[in-house]
Amino acid sequence: MSKPYFIGEVRTEWLEHEGRDREMRLIDFIFFYDGQEVLWYAGPGDIFDGASIPKPLWTLFGSPFVGDYRRAAVFHDTYYAQQLAHDTRKQVDQMFLEAMRCDGVGKIKSRLMYAAVRLFGPRWEVGE
């Protein structure tokens, strides 16, 4: 097992439309290598809305774009949106946990956020 790491910076543009304007679009590629040396990537055109944390929990975890979990949330949102047949929801959630830990999110907080996406995240049509 190797040490996980990120390559690149999250560069985005805000999207404006009717309703809440919380979505952003990536304008550059960003990569994450997990501990098994699996390459995860997100790129230009991928849309995300930050961590889906219910507002009452913002004081505990932070708001959607605040916190060390931001880069992990970009990958998590991207893979949830794509639901690729070769990735399962469980694999993506596990990557989210590992990416949060790589970015310095504490063990308890990252485990709580992982548990939340496992319990309350949307189900996939392809694999679970």
Secondary structure, 3 states (H helix, E strand, C coil): CCCCEEECCCCEEECCCCCCCCCEEECCCEEEECCCCCEEEECCCCEECCCCCCHHHHHHHCCCCCCCCHHHHHHHHHHHHHCCCCCCHHHHHHHHHHHHHHCCCCHHHHHHHHHHHHHHCCCCCCCC
